[in-house]
Amino acid sequence: MRYIRYAIYAALLIFLTIICVANLQWVTLNTLPEGLARIPQLGWLAFSVEVPLFAVALGFLVLGWVLGEVFEWLREYKYRAEASAKKTEVRKLERQLKKTQAERDKDKDEVLAILDQAS
């Protein structure tokens, strides 16, 4: 299974490399359209930068992946909180069980108490 995953990663890497080499032309990336950039209150938001086209595509691909991971992490919060609460409850019950077993075995022979705990 691991080799299949590596093969998929290699194919994806080759595909992305071909896309990047095919899109080396430079493009101007503007933060605002020209009409909005002329409004005085929004002028400080308007800037532009020259970048290769593949950098824009890969940048938005990475941004989408990161946002997806963040939203998935936030969505799973209730499951992680529930698992943590259950883990705490299990620890509490295990401590209570050991205490109860110790009280039960306090008058028994030490060897018999160890054998009872092992089974």
Distance bins in CASP14 RR format, pairs under 12 A and 6 or more apart:
PFRMAT RR
TARGET T0000
AUTHOR 0000-0000-0000
RMODE 2
METHOD distances of the structure
MODEL  1
1 7 0 0 0 0 0 1 0 0 0 0 0
1 8 0 0 0 0 0 1 0 0 0 0 0
2 8 0 0 0 0 0 1 0 0 0 0 0
2 9 0 0 0 0 0 1 0 0 0 0 0
3 9 0 0 0 0 0 1 0 0 0 0 0
3 10 0 0 0 0 0 1 0 0 0 0 0
4 10 0 0 0 0 0 1 0 0 0 0 0
4 11 0 0 0 0 0 1 0 0 0 0 0
5 11 0 0 0 0 0 1 0 0 0 0 0
5 12 0 0 0 0 0 1 0 0 0 0 0
6 12 0 0 0 0 0 1 0 0 0 0 0
6 13 0 0 0 0 0 1 0 0 0 0 0
7 13 0 0 0 0 0 1 0 0 0 0 0
7 14 0 0 0 0 0 1 0 0 0 0 0
8 14 0 0 0 0 0 1 0 0 0 0 0
8 15 0 0 0 0 0 1 0 0 0 0 0
9 15 0 0 0 0 0 1 0 0 0 0 0
9 16 0 0 0 0 0 1 0 0 0 0 0
10 16 0 0 0 0 0 1 0 0 0 0 0
10 17 0 0 0 0 0 1 0 0 0 0 0
11 17 0 0 0 0 0 1 0 0 0 0 0
11 18 0 0 0 0 0 1 0 0 0 0 0
12 18 0 0 0 0 0 1 0 0 0 0 0
12 19 0 0 0 0 0 1 0 0 0 0 0
12 61 0 0 0 0 0 1 0 0 0 0 0
13 19 0 0 0 0 0 1 0 0 0 0 0
13 20 0 0 0 0 0 1 0 0 0 0 0
14 20 0 0 0 0 0 1 0 0 0 0 0
14 21 0 0 0 0 0 1 0 0 0 0 0
15 21 0 0 0 0 0 1 0 0 0 0 0
15 22 0 0 0 0 0 1 0 0 0 0 0
15 61 0 0 0 0 0 1 0 0 0 0 0
16 22 0 0 0 0 0 1 0 0 0 0 0
16 23 0 0 0 0 0 1 0 0 0 0 0
16 54 0 0 0 0 1 0 0 0 0 0 0
16 57 0 0 0 0 1 0 0 0 0 0 0
16 58 1 0 0 1 0 0 0 0 0 0 0
16 59 0 0 0 0 0 1 0 0 0 0 0
16 61 0 0 0 0 1 0 0 0 0 0 0
16 62 0 0 0 0 0 1 0 0 0 0 0
17 23 0 0 0 0 0 1 0 0 0 0 0
17 24 0 0 0 0 0 1 0 0 0 0 0
17 54 0 0 0 0 1 0 0 0 0 0 0
17 58 0 0 0 0 0 1 0 0 0 0 0
18 24 0 0 0 0 0 1 0 0 0 0 0
18 54 0 0 0 0 0 1 0 0 0 0 0
19 52 0 0 0 0 0 1 0 0 0 0 0
19 53 0 0 0 0 1 0 0 0 0 0 0
19 54 1 0 0 1 0 0 0 0 0 0 0
19 55 0 0 0 0 0 1 0 0 0 0 0
19 56 0 0 0 0 0 1 0 0 0 0 0
19 57 1 0 0 1 0 0 0 0 0 0 0
19 58 0 0 0 0 1 0 0 0 0 0 0
19 61 0 0 0 0 0 1 0 0 0 0 0
20 52 0 0 0 0 1 0 0 0 0 0 0
20 53 0 0 0 0 1 0 0 0 0 0 0
20 54 1 1 0 0 0 0 0 0 0 0 0
20 55 0 0 0 0 1 0 0 0 0 0 0
20 56 0 0 0 0 0 1 0 0 0 0 0
20 57 0 0 0 0 1 0 0 0 0 0 0
20 58 1 0 0 1 0 0 0 0 0 0 0
20 59 0 0 0 0 0 1 0 0 0 0 0
20 61 0 0 0 0 0 1 0 0 0 0 0
21 52 0 0 0 0 0 1 0 0 0 0 0
21 53 0 0 0 0 0 1 0 0 0 0 0
21 54 1 0 0 1 0 0 0 0 0 0 0
22 52 0 0 0 0 0 1 0 0 0 0 0
22 53 0 0 0 0 1 0 0 0 0 0 0
22 54 0 0 0 0 1 0 0 0 0 0 0
22 57 0 0 0 0 0 1 0 0 0 0 0
23 51 0 0 0 0 0 1 0 0 0 0 0
23 52 1 0 0 1 0 0 0 0 0 0 0
23 53 1 0 1 0 0 0 0 0 0 0 0
23 54 1 0 1 0 0 0 0 0 0 0 0
23 55 0 0 0 0 1 0 0 0 0 0 0
23 56 0 0 0 0 1 0 0 0 0 0 0
23 57 1 0 0 1 0 0 0 0 0 0 0
23 58 0 0 0 0 1 0 0 0 0 0 0
24 51 0 0 0 0 0 1 0 0 0 0 0
24 52 1 0 1 0 0 0 0 0 0 0 0
24 53 1 0 0 1 0 0 0 0 0 0 0
24 54 1 0 0 1 0 0 0 0 0 0 0
24 55 0 0 0 0 1 0 0 0 0 0 0
24 57 0 0 0 0 0 1 0 0 0 0 0
25 50 0 0 0 0 0 1 0 0 0 0 0
25 51 0 0 0 0 0 1 0 0 0 0 0
25 52 1 0 0 1 0 0 0 0 0 0 0
25 53 1 0 1 0 0 0 0 0 0 0 0
25 54 0 0 0 0 1 0 0 0 0 0 0
25 55 0 0 0 0 0 1 0 0 0 0 0
25 56 0 0 0 0 0 1 0 0 0 0 0
25 57 0 0 0 0 0 1 0 0 0 0 0
26 48 0 0 0 0 0 1 0 0 0 0 0
26 49 0 0 0 0 0 1 0 0 0 0 0
26 50 1 0 1 0 0 0 0 0 0 0 0
26 51 1 0 0 1 0 0 0 0 0 0 0
26 52 1 0 1 0 0 0 0 0 0 0 0
26 53 1 0 0 1 0 0 0 0 0 0 0
26 54 0 0 0 0 0 1 0 0 0 0 0
26 55 0 0 0 0 1 0 0 0 0 0 0
26 56 0 0 0 0 0 1 0 0 0 0 0
27 48 0 0 0 0 0 1 0 0 0 0 0
27 49 0 0 0 0 1 0 0 0 0 0 0
27 50 1 0 0 1 0 0 0 0 0 0 0
27 51 1 0 0 1 0 0 0 0 0 0 0
27 52 1 0 0 1 0 0 0 0 0 0 0
27 53 1 0 1 0 0 0 0 0 0 0 0
27 54 0 0 0 0 1 0 0 0 0 0 0
27 55 0 0 0 0 1 0 0 0 0 0 0
27 56 1 0 0 1 0 0 0 0 0 0 0
27 57 0 0 0 0 0 1 0 0 0 0 0
28 34 0 0 0 0 0 1 0 0 0 0 0
28 47 0 0 0 0 0 1 0 0 0 0 0
28 48 1 0 1 0 0 0 0 0 0 0 0
28 49 1 0 0 1 0 0 0 0 0 0 0
28 50 1 0 1 0 0 0 0 0 0 0 0
28 51 0 0 0 0 1 0 0 0 0 0 0
28 52 0 0 0 0 0 1 0 0 0 0 0
28 53 0 0 0 0 0 1 0 0 0 0 0
28 56 0 0 0 0 0 1 0 0 0 0 0
29 46 0 0 0 0 0 1 0 0 0 0 0
29 47 0 0 0 0 1 0 0 0 0 0 0
29 48 1 0 0 1 0 0 0 0 0 0 0
29 49 1 0 1 0 0 0 0 0 0 0 0
29 50 1 0 0 1 0 0 0 0 0 0 0
29 51 1 0 1 0 0 0 0 0 0 0 0
29 52 0 0 0 0 0 1 0 0 0 0 0
29 53 0 0 0 0 1 0 0 0 0 0 0
29 55 0 0 0 0 1 0 0 0 0 0 0
29 56 1 0 0 1 0 0 0 0 0 0 0
29 57 0 0 0 0 0 1 0 0 0 0 0
29 59 0 0 0 0 0 1 0 0 0 0 0
29 60 0 0 0 0 0 1 0 0 0 0 0
30 36 0 0 0 0 1 0 0 0 0 0 0
30 37 1 0 0 1 0 0 0 0 0 0 0
30 43 0 0 0 0 0 1 0 0 0 0 0
30 45 0 0 0 0 0 1 0 0 0 0 0
30 46 1 0 0 1 0 0 0 0 0 0 0
30 47 1 0 0 1 0 0 0 0 0 0 0
30 48 1 0 1 0 0 0 0 0 0 0 0
30 49 0 0 0 0 1 0 0 0 0 0 0
30 50 0 0 0 0 0 1 0 0 0 0 0
30 51 0 0 0 0 0 1 0 0 0 0 0
30 56 0 0 0 0 0 1 0 0 0 0 0
31 37 0 0 0 0 1 0 0 0 0 0 0
31 42 0 0 0 0 1 0 0 0 0 0 0
31 43 0 0 0 0 1 0 0 0 0 0 0
31 44 0 0 0 0 0 1 0 0 0 0 0
31 45 1 0 1 0 0 0 0 0 0 0 0
31 46 1 0 0 1 0 0 0 0 0 0 0
31 47 1 0 1 0 0 0 0 0 0 0 0
31 48 1 0 0 1 0 0 0 0 0 0 0
31 49 0 0 0 0 1 0 0 0 0 0 0
32 38 0 0 0 0 1 0 0 0 0 0 0
32 39 0 0 0 0 1 0 0 0 0 0 0
32 41 0 0 0 0 0 1 0 0 0 0 0
32 42 1 0 0 1 0 0 0 0 0 0 0
32 43 1 0 0 1 0 0 0 0 0 0 0
32 44 0 0 0 0 0 1 0 0 0 0 0
32 45 1 0 1 0 0 0 0 0 0 0 0
32 46 1 0 1 0 0 0 0 0 0 0 0
32 47 0 0 0 0 1 0 0 0 0 0 0
32 48 0 0 0 0 1 0 0 0 0 0 0
33 39 0 0 0 0 0 1 0 0 0 0 0
33 42 0 0 0 0 0 1 0 0 0 0 0
33 43 0 0 0 0 0 1 0 0 0 0 0
33 45 0 0 0 0 0 1 0 0 0 0 0
33 46 0 0 0 0 1 0 0 0 0 0 0
33 48 0 0 0 0 0 1 0 0 0 0 0
34 42 0 0 0 0 0 1 0 0 0 0 0
34 43 0 0 0 0 0 1 0 0 0 0 0
34 46 0 0 0 0 1 0 0 0 0 0 0
34 48 0 0 0 0 0 1 0 0 0 0 0
35 42 0 0 0 0 1 0 0 0 0 0 0
35 43 0 0 0 0 0 1 0 0 0 0 0
35 46 0 0 0 0 1 0 0 0 0 0 0
36 42 1 0 1 0 0 0 0 0 0 0 0
36 43 0 0 0 0 1 0 0 0 0 0 0
36 44 0 0 0 0 0 1 0 0 0 0 0
36 45 0 0 0 0 1 0 0 0 0 0 0
36 46 1 0 0 1 0 0 0 0 0 0 0
37 43 1 0 1 0 0 0 0 0 0 0 0
37 44 0 0 0 0 0 1 0 0 0 0 0
37 45 1 0 0 1 0 0 0 0 0 0 0
37 46 1 1 0 0 0 0 0 0 0 0 0
37 47 0 0 0 0 1 0 0 0 0 0 0
37 48 0 0 0 0 1 0 0 0 0 0 0
38 45 0 0 0 0 0 1 0 0 0 0 0
38 46 0 0 0 0 1 0 0 0 0 0 0
39 45 0 0 0 0 1 0 0 0 0 0 0
39 46 0 0 0 0 1 0 0 0 0 0 0
40 46 0 0 0 0 0 1 0 0 0 0 0
49 55 0 0 0 0 0 1 0 0 0 0 0
49 56 0 0 0 0 1 0 0 0 0 0 0
50 56 0 0 0 0 0 1 0 0 0 0 0
51 57 0 0 0 0 0 1 0 0 0 0 0
51 58 0 0 0 0 0 1 0 0 0 0 0
51 59 0 0 0 0 1 0 0 0 0 0 0
51 60 0 0 0 0 0 1 0 0 0 0 0
52 58 0 0 0 0 1 0 0 0 0 0 0
52 59 0 0 0 0 0 1 0 0 0 0 0
53 59 0 0 0 0 0 1 0 0 0 0 0
53 60 0 0 0 0 0 1 0 0 0 0 0
54 60 0 0 0 0 0 1 0 0 0 0 0
54 61 0 0 0 0 0 1 0 0 0 0 0
55 61 0 0 0 0 0 1 0 0 0 0 0
55 62 0 0 0 0 0 1 0 0 0 0 0
55 63 0 0 0 0 0 1 0 0 0 0 0
56 62 0 0 0 0 0 1 0 0 0 0 0
56 63 0 0 0 0 0 1 0 0 0 0 0
57 63 0 0 0 0 0 1 0 0 0 0 0
57 64 0 0 0 0 0 1 0 0 0 0 0
58 64 0 0 0 0 0 1 0 0 0 0 0
58 65 0 0 0 0 0 1 0 0 0 0 0
59 65 0 0 0 0 1 0 0 0 0 0 0
59 66 0 0 0 0 1 0 0 0 0 0 0
59 67 0 0 0 0 0 1 0 0 0 0 0
60 66 0 0 0 0 0 1 0 0 0 0 0
60 67 0 0 0 0 0 1 0 0 0 0 0
61 67 0 0 0 0 0 1 0 0 0 0 0
61 68 0 0 0 0 0 1 0 0 0 0 0
62 68 0 0 0 0 0 1 0 0 0 0 0
62 69 0 0 0 0 0 1 0 0 0 0 0
63 69 0 0 0 0 0 1 0 0 0 0 0
63 70 0 0 0 0 0 1 0 0 0 0 0
64 70 0 0 0 0 1 0 0 0 0 0 0
64 71 0 0 0 0 1 0 0 0 0 0 0
64 72 0 0 0 0 0 1 0 0 0 0 0
65 71 0 0 0 0 0 1 0 0 0 0 0
65 72 0 0 0 0 0 1 0 0 0 0 0
66 72 0 0 0 0 0 1 0 0 0 0 0
66 73 0 0 0 0 0 1 0 0 0 0 0
67 73 0 0 0 0 0 1 0 0 0 0 0
67 74 0 0 0 0 0 1 0 0 0 0 0
68 74 0 0 0 0 1 0 0 0 0 0 0
68 75 0 0 0 0 1 0 0 0 0 0 0
68 76 0 0 0 0 0 1 0 0 0 0 0
69 75 0 0 0 0 0 1 0 0 0 0 0
69 76 0 0 0 0 0 1 0 0 0 0 0
70 76 0 0 0 0 0 1 0 0 0 0 0
70 77 0 0 0 0 0 1 0 0 0 0 0
71 77 0 0 0 0 0 1 0 0 0 0 0
72 79 0 0 0 0 0 1 0 0 0 0 0
72 80 0 0 0 0 0 1 0 0 0 0 0
73 79 0 0 0 0 0 1 0 0 0 0 0
73 80 0 0 0 0 1 0 0 0 0 0 0
74 80 0 0 0 0 0 1 0 0 0 0 0
74 81 0 0 0 0 0 1 0 0 0 0 0
76 82 0 0 0 0 0 1 0 0 0 0 0
76 83 0 0 0 0 1 0 0 0 0 0 0
77 83 0 0 0 0 0 1 0 0 0 0 0
77 84 0 0 0 0 0 1 0 0 0 0 0
78 84 0 0 0 0 0 1 0 0 0 0 0
78 85 0 0 0 0 0 1 0 0 0 0 0
79 85 0 0 0 0 0 1 0 0 0 0 0
79 86 0 0 0 0 0 1 0 0 0 0 0
80 86 0 0 0 0 0 1 0 0 0 0 0
80 87 0 0 0 0 0 1 0 0 0 0 0
81 87 0 0 0 0 0 1 0 0 0 0 0
81 88 0 0 0 0 0 1 0 0 0 0 0
82 88 0 0 0 0 0 1 0 0 0 0 0
82 89 0 0 0 0 0 1 0 0 0 0 0
83 89 0 0 0 0 0 1 0 0 0 0 0
83 90 0 0 0 0 0 1 0 0 0 0 0
84 90 0 0 0 0 0 1 0 0 0 0 0
84 91 0 0 0 0 0 1 0 0 0 0 0
85 91 0 0 0 0 0 1 0 0 0 0 0
85 92 0 0 0 0 0 1 0 0 0 0 0
86 92 0 0 0 0 0 1 0 0 0 0 0
86 93 0 0 0 0 0 1 0 0 0 0 0
87 93 0 0 0 0 0 1 0 0 0 0 0
87 94 0 0 0 0 0 1 0 0 0 0 0
88 94 0 0 0 0 0 1 0 0 0 0 0
88 95 0 0 0 0 0 1 0 0 0 0 0
89 95 0 0 0 0 0 1 0 0 0 0 0
89 96 0 0 0 0 0 1 0 0 0 0 0
90 96 0 0 0 0 0 1 0 0 0 0 0
90 97 0 0 0 0 0 1 0 0 0 0 0
91 97 0 0 0 0 0 1 0 0 0 0 0
91 98 0 0 0 0 0 1 0 0 0 0 0
92 98 0 0 0 0 0 1 0 0 0 0 0
92 99 0 0 0 0 0 1 0 0 0 0 0
93 99 0 0 0 0 0 1 0 0 0 0 0
93 100 0 0 0 0 0 1 0 0 0 0 0
94 100 0 0 0 0 0 1 0 0 0 0 0
94 101 0 0 0 0 0 1 0 0 0 0 0
95 101 0 0 0 0 0 1 0 0 0 0 0
95 102 0 0 0 0 0 1 0 0 0 0 0
96 102 0 0 0 0 0 1 0 0 0 0 0
96 103 0 0 0 0 0 1 0 0 0 0 0
97 103 0 0 0 0 0 1 0 0 0 0 0
97 104 0 0 0 0 0 1 0 0 0 0 0
97 117 0 0 0 0 0 1 0 0 0 0 0
98 104 0 0 0 0 0 1 0 0 0 0 0
98 105 0 0 0 0 0 1 0 0 0 0 0
98 117 0 0 0 0 1 0 0 0 0 0 0
99 105 0 0 0 0 0 1 0 0 0 0 0
99 106 0 0 0 0 0 1 0 0 0 0 0
100 106 0 0 0 0 0 1 0 0 0 0 0
100 117 0 0 0 0 0 1 0 0 0 0 0
101 108 0 0 0 0 0 1 0 0 0 0 0
101 113 0 0 0 0 1 0 0 0 0 0 0
101 114 0 0 0 0 0 1 0 0 0 0 0
101 116 1 0 0 1 0 0 0 0 0 0 0
101 117 1 0 0 1 0 0 0 0 0 0 0
101 118 0 0 0 0 0 1 0 0 0 0 0
101 119 0 0 0 0 0 1 0 0 0 0 0
102 108 0 0 0 0 0 1 0 0 0 0 0
102 110 0 0 0 0 0 1 0 0 0 0 0
102 113 0 0 0 0 1 0 0 0 0 0 0
102 114 0 0 0 0 0 1 0 0 0 0 0
102 116 0 0 0 0 0 1 0 0 0 0 0
102 117 0 0 0 0 1 0 0 0 0 0 0
103 113 0 0 0 0 0 1 0 0 0 0 0
104 112 0 0 0 0 0 1 0 0 0 0 0
104 113 0 0 0 0 1 0 0 0 0 0 0
104 116 0 0 0 0 1 0 0 0 0 0 0
104 117 0 0 0 0 0 1 0 0 0 0 0
105 111 0 0 0 0 0 1 0 0 0 0 0
105 112 1 0 0 1 0 0 0 0 0 0 0
105 113 1 1 0 0 0 0 0 0 0 0 0
105 114 0 0 0 0 1 0 0 0 0 0 0
105 115 0 0 0 0 0 1 0 0 0 0 0
105 116 1 0 0 1 0 0 0 0 0 0 0
105 117 1 0 0 1 0 0 0 0 0 0 0
106 112 0 0 0 0 0 1 0 0 0 0 0
106 113 0 0 0 0 1 0 0 0 0 0 0
107 113 0 0 0 0 1 0 0 0 0 0 0
108 114 0 0 0 0 1 0 0 0 0 0 0
108 115 0 0 0 0 1 0 0 0 0 0 0
108 116 1 0 0 1 0 0 0 0 0 0 0
108 117 0 0 0 0 0 1 0 0 0 0 0
109 115 0 0 0 0 1 0 0 0 0 0 0
109 116 0 0 0 0 0 1 0 0 0 0 0
110 116 0 0 0 0 0 1 0 0 0 0 0
110 117 0 0 0 0 0 1 0 0 0 0 0
111 117 0 0 0 0 0 1 0 0 0 0 0
111 118 0 0 0 0 0 1 0 0 0 0 0
112 118 0 0 0 0 0 1 0 0 0 0 0
112 119 0 0 0 0 0 1 0 0 0 0 0
113 119 0 0 0 0 0 1 0 0 0 0 0
END
